[in-house]
Every structure is written in C-alpha cells, then in structure tokens.
Amino acid sequence: MGASQLLGLDLVLSVLTAAAWCAAAWLLLDTGRRPASAGAVSARLVLPSLAAALVLTAAKAAAVGALAATGWWFAAERAAVGLPLLVLPAMVGGVAGLRAAPRPGRLESRPAPPAGGRFPAPVVVLWAAVGAVSSMLVPFILGYTPHPSSVAVFMALAGCAGLVCWLLFGPQHAARRTTAASAVGALMLATLLGSAGLAWLGSRSAEGMAIAAAGHQHGGAAGPAIRPVTDLTGELPPDAPVRHFELTARQERVTSPLGKTAEAWTFGSLPGPALEAELGDVLEVLLVNRDVASGVTLHWHGYDVPNAMDGVAGTTQDAVLPGKSMTYRFLARQSGTYWYHTHQMSSEGVRKGLYGTLVVRDPRQPQPATDLVVAGHSLGPLTLLGSSDGVQHHAAEAGTEARLRLVNTDSLPQRYQILGAPYTVAAVDGTDLDKPITVPASNASGTILRIGAGGRMDATFTMPAHPVTLRLEGSASAAVVLVPAGGGRPEAAAAGFRAGAELDLFGPASAPVQEPISASAWTRTAVMVLDRQPRFVNGVPRYAYTVNGSAYPHIEPLVVDPGDTIKVTVVNRTSEPHPMHPHGHHVRVLARNGEAPESNMLRMDTFDVLPGEVWEVLLTADNPGIWMDHCHNLAHAAEGMMMHLQYRGYSSPFVHGGASGNRAE
C-alpha cells in the first residue's frame, strides 16, 4: 500500500470514528431526555452505536500502530497529536456509556437522568465525541506538530462546543440552559474573532518590511558583519567572452500557427528568445519593461547564479516597472538545459508567457548533430511545443546523434513521449546522469517521460532512417518531428500520444541501488511538511498551501552557514503534487519513501513530491545569500507555499510590497 493510500485509510478511519462517537452521544442524549415510549428507538441503538465507536477507535489505534511499525512517516504525528485526543476520552466515555446504556428488554425501567444534569453518562460520551472530532481536525487545521498554545486554544473551543451541545440538548431547565449556552457561545465567538484578528495582522506584517539578517553562528559566537545581498554579484573574469542579450517585456495579443489567439505577456515571442552560451562565457542580459504594469524580473531557473542576479522581487531586487530596465551579469559555470522567467507575480507572469530557455554547452564535449530545445507551455487555448501548437518538422541526418531538451514551463506536470527510436535519458535538471537510463526500442513507443513543473529532461538517440516524433499529452495537434533525408513527412495522426508506463528515475525495483549514505555526510537535518490549512495570505482568508503549518511570510527560514550539508526531509500531506525548487542550489536525492535511486548522483533543482510521498535530499550550502525555496506550482506558492533559504550574516534592502509592488509569486 502506497503512502497516499495509507493517508486515505487513516482519513477514512478518522471520519468513521468521529461519526460513530457523535451518533452514540446523540442517541444517549435523546434517550435520556424523552419519555421511555418516545425514546425506545434511540435506546435500542445506543449499545450498537457505542460498540461501533469503540471498535472503530481500536481499529484507528491499531492502524496507526501498524503503520508506525512499517516506518510510515506520518505515524509519529498521529500518535503524538491525534491518538491521545481520541483514545483517552473514548476509554472514559465508553465505560460510562456502556454502564448507562439501556439493555434490551429493560427499556421501560431505565433510570431517569440526574436532576440538574451533573455530568451523567451522556455528557461523558459527548466529550468522547468531541475528542474524536478534535483528533481528526487538529492535524488538518493546526498542521504538523502544532504549537502547544494553538492546541490549547483549539481544545478550549472544542470543549466549549461540547458544553454548548450539552446545555442545549441536556436535561437542564430550558431557560437556564439557553442562557448558559448563549454565554458560552459568546465567549467562543470572541475567542475566534480575536484569534482571526491576530492572524490577519500577522499576515500583513511583511508588507513594506525588508528581510533582516539571520544573526549569529552556531554556538552563540558572534556572526560576521552583516552584508546586503546586493554585494553578491560574483567575480567575472576580465578576459571572458561576453554574450549580450536584450529582453523586452511587453503585453501583446498572440496568434498561434494554427490560428488560435490569446492575450499574453511576452519577451517578444512565445517562448522568449533562446539564450545560448558556452562554459566560461559571461552572460550580460538587459531586461527592459515596455508596458507590463505589475513589473517584471528575470530568474534563471536551475542556474546557480550569484544571489544578486537571482531575480526575485522583494528579496534580491525590486520589480522592474514600465519604462525601467535592469542588467544581469553572471559567469556560465555549469552546462546543461535551463530556463528563465519572471519572478514578479510569477503565478500570472509565467503563465501569460514571460519565459524562455537557456542552454549552456561544454565545448570540450562532442556536440550532437541535432540539438533541439522544446519548452512545453499552456496559455489559455494554446498548448505549445516550443513555438507552435502544430506539427514542426526538423531535418536530421540518419545515423547522427540527436538530443531533445525537454522543458516544463507550466505549473503542472507534463508527460512526453518519443516515438520511433530507442533513446537514453542522459540528463535531468541540467545535470548529466552518472547512469543514463536507456529505453530500448521494444519499450520506446510505450514509455512516458513525466516532468514535474519547472523540471527538465534531456533525451539522446541515434537518428534512424525514418521519422522520430515527440508528443505532449493533452495536445492532439502539437508535435515535433525529426525527418531524415528521404524519410518523408508523416501526418501527425500517424504518431499520436499512446498509453504507457511512466519512466521511473529511481530505476526498477529489481535494479541495484546506491550504497546507503552515512549520517556523517550531513551536518544537520531539517523537515518541511507540505500541507493545506485555513490561513490568511496577504490579509485574505485562504485554504492556504503551508510549510510546517505556516504560510508565507511566516514560515521559518532554513538558516544555514557556508559549508553546511543539510539532510532535508520533505513530506507531502496534501492530495496534490508539489515540485519543490530551492533557488541557487541543486540537491542530491537520497531517497523517496525510503527507496534510494538507482543513480548514485541524481541531482535536481526541482523535485516533484507526489501526494503522501516523503523525499530525503541533501543540500550543500555553497552559494551565500538569501534564496527562495518554494513550490513551483506557482499558484501554490502565491497562496503560501514559499519560504527562504537564508545564510547567516546576510540581509536584503528590498521589501515585500513597497513602492515597486514587489510580489515574488
């Protein structure tokens, strides 16, 4: 059973257990406040409902214990937070309820409820119901390992809710119980409004505030002098070749090759101009904003530039407003397939077209005869492969080497298929695999390359004497076809997307895996729990995307020192994938759900954590500054799922909001 199935089982048991205890409490209350003849039906159901509640409680506890025995990551949370709220009240409520429940054949002689209703069995069972509901809701509302004060407030409100129910439906005098219930209800409302007000103020606290330095070194020693991130521009060799580019952001209405139109923001084309360089070059890119009112920046996705060049509004720069410009300069230190996009209101800007590709080649390595960069992107009615929503033909000589560089610029996963040739997955996220994955001819037509949002994958093959087709799932019209001389130009329908299995970068289960990595490989550990909870985001109530129970800007940063190696455990408690992207760094993948990848050096800058999955990655702190770390489903980031990776001793003079309206996502 997979992690997502385990989460589903736990949720089903939680809901059934809470429902059973609520039913038992209601039936016992109903039996106690009606005449024997009128309450006979309820009385007959009390024992079965109590028995069901106790059985489900035991099943829930047993399931958590069994899951803990398998090493299920979430079991500790359930045992520490959920089970005590469920089991302890259930034990007391079960005993009290069973003692008070009418027995079959003796319904007419059941005892009358005590005068004044001083904690008879129904109220005890009601508290058990409150505990069952609370054990289900606490993890979802408060998050993983919530602060004790939050649990106390939640439990106080839950207790008040139980008390109101008892006052309204118990055997007390009607006038007295209504007055008391109103008083308790007013107290609950005041508590809720006060908590909501504080949360709202907190969500607005980042407006206009800069990012302060993280402070001191480990052990309390004085930290280095505070440096602004604007100092981190990197060293540029004076004799290095310089590649000059100019990108102008603009609003325009675009028309695709198949005649579809969409309102877009572009850098002059969809995608923007392809930037290419070689190792050792200096890239100098002038960004000009013609008329994008919200502002633009340039972020180099996956490329580990110096921090001042990272292009994040409110962290490393101000947004470039209409009529303004900014120049980015950095040394090409790493080869591979990357891309660029705006990081000012990126959830809107990237979707509308402010993106393009970046490829850096190593001149020391042999280059393929055919080298194509294909960025998949969706914009309204358009689904583009590269620059077209139709079929694109490219000449490729039979017998020569070809490379397809696939780039997912969407916020959702994309699924590609290469039809017509066996191929090898040679690189992921710009980094060559130490053990390239070969897809033989027998499997090529049925293998799907799944690329998470923001990710890249390079496939290489020897061009056969017949056409090779690249397809993107979800588009019946878009295709890239490589055609050898004399190989014909087949119709697109001849090579449509086919059903098949996704390629697993971790390798088949039977494949040998890497040697376990010793704990001495990292200097510290960190945990990031990805979740959804009701929170305020920029002053607006949302069912937010959270990290460790908080939404941006209240997520505690991951604070590091240069040279740290951190094992980060990333846990997805939600029902959606989260492609996590730490800026300025690649991570080495250690495990997914406890399973190590077949490759010894699977390095990624955007790793897609599916529902219920637990990833362990190793991050080496070797690029000082203040970096974003966020979900690259950019709508998730805009609704809270972003935080900072912050080196000690660095601060930012830029603010969230402010005169430039900085909004990273």
Long-range contacts (C-beta under 8 A, 24 or more apart in sequence): 2-593, 2-612, 3-72, 3-73, 3-593, 3-611, 3-612, 3-613, 3-614, 4-575, 4-610, 4-611, 4-612, 4-613, 5-612, 6-67, 6-72, 6-74, 6-612, 7-74, 7-573, 7-611, 7-612, 9-63, 10-60, 10-63, 10-64, 10-67, 10-74, 10-78, 13-56, 13-59, 13-60, 13-63, 14-60, 14-82, 14-135, 14-136, 15-136, 16-56, 17-53, 17-56, 17-57, 17-59, 17-60, 17-86, 17-132, 17-136, 18-129, 18-132, 18-133, 18-135, 18-136, 20-49, 20-52, 20-53, 20-56, 20-132, 21-53, 21-57, 21-90, 21-93, 21-125, 21-128, 21-129, 21-131, 21-132, 21-133, 22-129, 22-132, 22-133, 23-49, 23-53, 24-49, 24-50, 24-52, 24-53, 24-97, 24-125, 24-128, 24-129, 25-122, 25-125, 25-126, 25-128, 25-129, 26-169, 28-97, 28-100, 28-101, 28-121, 28-122, 28-125, 29-122, 29-126, 29-169, 29-170, 30-169, 31-102, 31-110, 32-113, 32-120, 32-122, 32-170, 32-171, 33-113, 33-169, 33-170, 33-171, 36-107, 36-108, 36-110, 40-107, 43-101, 43-102, 43-107, 43-110, 44-102, 44-104, 44-107, 46-97, 46-101, 46-102, 47-98, 47-101, 47-102, 47-103, 47-104, 50-94, 50-97, 50-98, 50-101, 50-125, 53-90, 53-94, 53-128, 53-132, 54-90, 54-94, 57-86, 57-87, 57-90, 57-94, 57-132, 60-86, 61-86, 61-87, 71-594, 73-569, 73-571, 73-614, 74-571, 74-573, 77-139, 77-144, 77-145, 78-139, 80-145, 81-135, 81-138, 81-139, 81-145, 81-146, 81-151, 82-135, 82-136, 82-138, 82-139, 83-135, 84-135, 85-131, 85-132, 85-134, 85-135, 85-138, 85-155, 86-131, 86-132, 86-135, 88-131, 89-127, 89-128, 89-130, 89-131, 89-132, 90-128, 90-131, 90-132, 92-124, 92-127, 92-128, 93-124, 93-125, 93-126, 93-127, 93-128, 93-129, 93-131, 94-128, 96-121, 96-124, 96-125, 97-121, 97-124, 97-125, 97-128, 113-170, 113-171, 114-171, 116-172, 117-166, 117-170, 117-171, 117-172, 120-171, 122-166, 122-170, 123-166, 123-170, 126-162, 126-165, 126-166, 127-159, 127-162, 129-162, 130-158, 130-159, 130-161, 130-162, 133-158, 134-158, 140-532, 140-533, 141-533, 141-534, 142-533, 142-549, 143-529, 143-531, 143-533, 143-546, 143-548, 143-549, 143-550, 144-529, 144-531, 144-548, 144-549, 144-571, 144-573, 145-548, 145-549, 146-549, 153-191, 153-195, 156-191, 157-188, 157-191, 157-192, 160-184, 160-185, 160-187, 160-188, 160-191, 161-188, 164-188, 199-535, 199-536, 200-536, 200-539, 202-536, 202-554, 203-535, 203-536, 203-537, 203-538, 203-539, 203-540, 203-551, 203-554, 204-538, 204-539, 205-553, 206-552, 206-553, 206-656, 206-657, 207-538, 207-656, 207-657, 208-655, 208-656, 208-657, 208-658, 209-655, 209-656, 210-651, 210-652, 210-653, 210-654, 210-655, 211-315, 211-626, 211-644, 211-646, 211-651, 211-652, 211-654, 212-651, 213-648, 213-649, 213-650, 213-651, 214-557, 214-559, 214-646, 214-647, 214-648, 214-649, 214-650, 215-559, 215-648, 216-648, 217-561, 217-648, 218-561, 223-648, 223-649, 224-648, 224-649, 225-649, 226-649, 226-650, 226-651, 227-649, 227-650, 227-651, 228-650, 228-651, 228-652, 228-653, 229-307, 229-308, 229-315, 229-316, 229-625, 229-626, 229-650, 229-651, 229-652, 230-308, 230-316, 230-653, 231-308, 232-306, 232-307, 232-308, 232-624, 232-625, 232-650, 233-306, 233-308, 233-309, 233-329, 234-305, 234-306, 234-308, 234-309, 234-330, 234-331, 235-331, 236-282, 236-329, 236-330, 236-331, 237-280, 237-282, 237-331, 240-280, 240-281, 240-282, 240-331, 241-278, 241-280, 241-281, 241-282, 242-281, 242-282, 242-283, 242-284, 243-275, 243-276, 243-277, 243-281, 243-282, 243-283, 243-284, 244-284, 244-285, 244-286, 245-273, 245-275, 245-283, 245-284, 245-285, 245-286, 246-285, 246-286, 246-288, 247-272, 247-273, 247-285, 247-286, 247-287, 247-288, 247-298, 247-356, 248-288, 248-289, 248-290, 249-287, 249-288, 249-289, 249-290, 249-292, 249-296, 249-320, 249-342, 249-354, 250-290, 250-291, 250-292, 251-290, 251-291, 251-292, 254-353, 254-382, 256-382, 256-384, 256-388, 256-389, 256-390, 257-387, 257-388, 257-389, 257-390, 258-388, 258-389, 258-390, 258-477, 260-381, 260-382, 260-389, 261-381, 262-379, 262-380, 262-381, 262-382, 263-352, 263-380, 264-352, 264-353, 264-379, 265-292, 265-296, 265-349, 265-352, 265-353, 265-354, 266-352, 266-353, 266-354, 267-353, 267-354, 267-355, 267-356, 269-387, 270-353, 270-377, 270-379, 270-382, 270-384, 270-387, 271-353, 271-355, 271-356, 271-357, 271-375, 271-377, 271-384, 271-386, 271-387, 271-409, 272-340, 272-353, 272-354, 272-355, 272-356, 273-356, 274-356, 274-357, 274-358, 274-359, 274-373, 275-340, 275-356, 275-357, 275-358, 275-359, 276-358, 276-359, 276-360, 276-361, 277-332, 277-358, 277-359, 277-360, 277-361, 278-332, 278-360, 278-361, 278-362, 278-363, 279-332, 279-333, 279-334, 279-335, 279-360, 279-361, 279-362, 279-363, 279-364, 280-331, 280-332, 281-331, 281-332, 281-360, 282-329, 282-330, 282-331, 282-332, 283-328, 283-329, 283-330, 283-331, 283-332, 284-327, 284-328, 284-329, 285-327, 285-328, 285-329, 286-325, 286-326, 286-327, 287-320, 287-325, 287-326, 287-327, 287-328, 288-320, 288-324, 288-325, 289-320, 289-321, 289-322, 289-323, 289-324, 289-325, 290-322, 290-323, 291-322, 292-322, 292-349, 292-354, 293-322, 294-319, 294-344, 294-345, 294-348, 294-349, 294-661, 294-663, 295-319, 295-320, 295-321, 295-322, 295-344, 295-345, 295-660, 295-661, 295-662, 296-320, 296-342, 296-344, 296-349, 296-354, 297-326, 297-342, 297-343, 297-344, 298-326, 298-328, 298-340, 298-341, 298-342, 298-343, 299-340, 299-341, 299-342, 299-343, 299-346, 299-583, 300-328, 300-330, 300-338, 300-340, 300-358, 301-338, 301-339, 301-340, 301-341, 301-454, 301-581, 301-605, 301-606, 302-336, 302-338, 302-339, 302-429, 302-430, 302-454, 302-456, 302-586, 302-605, 302-606, 303-330, 303-334, 303-338, 303-358, 303-360, 303-430, 304-333, 304-334, 304-584, 304-585, 304-586, 304-623, 305-330, 305-584, 306-330, 306-623, 306-625, 307-584, 307-623, 307-624, 307-625, 307-626, 307-627, 307-650, 308-625, 310-343, 310-583, 310-584, 310-625, 310-627, 310-628, 311-342, 311-343, 312-343, 312-583, 312-628, 312-664, 313-343, 313-344, 313-345, 313-654, 313-660, 313-662, 313-663, 313-664, 314-652, 314-654, 314-655, 314-656, 314-657, 314-658, 314-662, 314-663, 314-664, 315-626, 315-627, 315-628, 315-644, 315-652, 315-654, 315-664, 316-625, 316-626, 316-652, 316-654, 317-654, 318-654, 318-658, 318-659, 318-660, 318-662, 319-344, 319-660, 319-661, 319-662, 319-663, 320-344, 321-660, 321-661, 332-360, 334-360, 334-430, 335-360, 335-361, 335-362, 335-365, 335-430, 336-360, 336-427, 336-429, 336-430, 336-431, 336-432, 336-456, 336-458, 337-373, 337-405, 337-407, 337-427, 337-430, 337-456, 337-458, 338-430, 338-456, 339-375, 339-407, 339-409, 339-456, 341-409, 343-628, 343-664, 343-665, 344-662, 344-663, 344-664, 345-638, 345-663, 345-665, 346-634, 346-637, 346-664, 346-665, 347-411, 347-634, 347-635, 347-637, 347-638, 347-665, 350-409, 350-411, 350-634, 351-378, 351-379, 351-411, 351-634, 352-379, 353-377, 353-379, 355-409, 357-405, 357-407, 359-405, 366-401, 368-400, 368-401, 368-402, 368-403, 368-460, 369-396, 369-397, 369-400, 369-401, 369-402, 369-463, 370-394, 370-396, 370-397, 370-400, 370-401, 370-402, 370-403, 370-463, 370-482, 371-402, 371-403, 371-405, 372-402, 372-403, 372-404, 372-405, 372-480, 372-482, 373-405, 373-407, 374-404, 374-405, 374-406, 374-407, 374-470, 374-480, 375-407, 375-408, 375-409, 376-406, 376-407, 376-408, 376-409, 376-410, 376-414, 376-416, 376-472, 377-409, 377-410, 378-410, 378-474, 383-472, 383-474, 383-475, 383-477, 383-478, 384-478, 385-470, 385-472, 385-475, 385-478, 385-479, 385-480, 386-480, 388-478, 389-475, 389-477, 389-478, 390-477, 390-478, 390-479, 390-492, 391-477, 391-478, 391-479, 391-480, 391-481, 391-492, 392-479, 392-480, 392-481, 393-481, 393-483, 393-489, 394-480, 394-481, 394-482, 394-483, 395-482, 395-483, 395-484, 395-485, 396-463, 396-468, 396-482, 396-483, 396-484, 397-463, 397-484, 397-485, 398-463, 398-464, 398-465, 398-484, 398-485, 398-487, 399-462, 399-463, 400-462, 400-463, 401-460, 401-461, 401-462, 401-463, 402-460, 402-461, 402-462, 402-463, 402-468, 402-482, 403-458, 403-459, 403-460, 404-458, 404-459, 404-460, 404-470, 404-480, 405-456, 405-458, 406-449, 406-451, 406-456, 406-457, 406-458, 406-459, 406-470, 407-456, 408-451, 408-452, 408-453, 408-454, 408-455, 408-456, 409-454, 410-453, 411-453, 411-632, 411-633, 411-634, 411-635, 411-636, 412-453, 412-633, 413-450, 413-451, 413-452, 413-453, 413-577, 413-579, 413-608, 414-450, 414-451, 414-472, 414-473, 415-448, 415-449, 415-450, 415-451, 415-472, 415-473, 415-474, 415-502, 416-448, 416-449, 416-451, 416-457, 416-470, 416-471, 416-472, 416-473, 417-445, 417-447, 417-448, 417-449, 417-470, 417-471, 417-473, 417-497, 417-498, 417-500, 418-444, 418-447, 418-449, 418-459, 418-461, 418-468, 418-469, 418-470, 419-444, 419-445, 419-468, 419-469, 419-470, 419-471, 419-495, 419-498, 420-444, 420-445, 420-464, 420-466, 420-467, 420-468, 420-469, 420-495, 421-461, 421-462, 421-463, 421-464, 421-468, 422-461, 423-459, 423-460, 423-461, 424-459, 424-460, 424-461, 425-449, 425-457, 425-458, 425-459, 425-503, 425-505, 426-458, 426-459, 426-460, 427-456, 427-457, 427-458, 428-455, 428-456, 428-457, 428-458, 428-505, 428-602, 428-603, 428-604, 429-455, 429-456, 429-586, 429-603, 429-604, 429-605, 429-606, 430-456, 430-605, 431-586, 431-601, 431-603, 431-604, 433-599, 433-601, 433-602, 434-599, 434-600, 434-601, 435-598, 435-599, 435-600, 436-460, 437-503, 437-505, 437-507, 439-503, 445-498, 445-500, 446-498, 446-499, 446-500, 446-501, 447-500, 447-501, 447-502, 447-503, 448-473, 448-500, 448-501, 448-502, 448-503, 449-502, 449-503, 450-502, 450-503, 452-577, 452-579, 452-606, 452-607, 452-608, 452-632, 453-579, 453-606, 453-608, 453-632, 453-633, 453-634, 454-579, 454-581, 454-605, 454-606, 454-632, 455-579, 455-604, 455-606, 455-608, 467-495, 469-495, 471-495, 471-496, 471-497, 472-497, 473-497, 505-597, 505-599, 505-602, 506-592, 506-595, 506-596, 506-597, 506-598, 506-602, 507-597, 507-598, 507-599, 508-598, 511-598, 512-598, 513-595, 513-596, 513-597, 513-598, 514-596, 514-597, 514-598, 514-599, 514-600, 515-600, 516-596, 517-590, 517-618, 519-567, 521-565, 521-567, 521-618, 522-565, 522-566, 522-567, 522-618, 523-563, 523-564, 523-565, 523-566, 524-564, 524-565, 524-566, 524-567, 525-566, 525-567, 525-568, 525-569, 526-558, 526-566, 526-567, 526-568, 526-569, 527-568, 527-569, 527-571, 528-558, 528-568, 528-569, 528-570, 528-571, 528-580, 529-571, 529-573, 530-570, 530-571, 530-572, 530-573, 530-574, 530-578, 530-580, 530-609, 530-631, 530-641, 531-573, 531-574, 532-573, 532-574, 535-640, 537-638, 537-639, 537-640, 542-639, 542-640, 544-639, 544-640, 544-641, 545-574, 545-578, 545-631, 545-636, 545-637, 545-639, 545-640, 545-641, 546-640, 546-641, 547-640, 547-641, 547-643, 550-640, 551-639, 551-640, 551-641, 552-637, 552-640, 552-641, 552-642, 552-643, 553-656, 555-640, 555-642, 555-643, 556-643, 557-643, 557-644, 557-645, 557-646, 558-629, 558-643, 558-644, 558-645, 558-646, 559-646, 559-647, 559-648, 560-621, 560-645, 560-646, 560-647, 560-648, 561-621, 561-647, 561-648, 562-621, 562-622, 562-624, 562-647, 563-621, 563-622, 564-620, 564-621, 565-618, 565-619, 565-620, 565-621, 566-618, 566-619, 566-621, 567-616, 567-617, 567-618, 568-616, 568-617, 568-618, 568-619, 569-614, 569-615, 569-616, 570-607, 570-609, 570-614, 570-615, 570-616, 570-617, 571-609, 571-613, 571-614, 572-609, 572-610, 572-611, 572-612, 572-613, 572-614, 573-612, 574-611, 575-611, 576-611, 576-633, 576-636, 577-608, 577-609, 577-610, 577-611, 577-633, 578-608, 578-609, 578-631, 578-633, 578-636, 578-641, 579-606, 579-607, 579-608, 579-609, 579-631, 579-632, 579-633, 580-606, 580-607, 580-608, 580-609, 580-629, 580-630, 580-631, 580-632, 581-605, 581-606, 581-628, 581-629, 581-630, 581-631, 581-632, 582-619, 582-627, 582-628, 582-629, 582-645, 583-627, 583-628, 583-629, 583-645, 584-623, 584-625, 584-627, 584-645, 585-619, 585-620, 585-621, 585-622, 585-623, 585-627, 585-645, 587-617, 587-618, 587-619, 588-617, 588-618, 588-620, 589-615, 589-616, 589-617, 590-616, 590-617, 590-618, 591-615, 591-616, 592-616, 606-632, 619-645, 621-647, 624-650, 625-650, 626-650, 626-651, 626-652, 628-664, 630-665, 634-665, 637-664, 637-665, 638-665
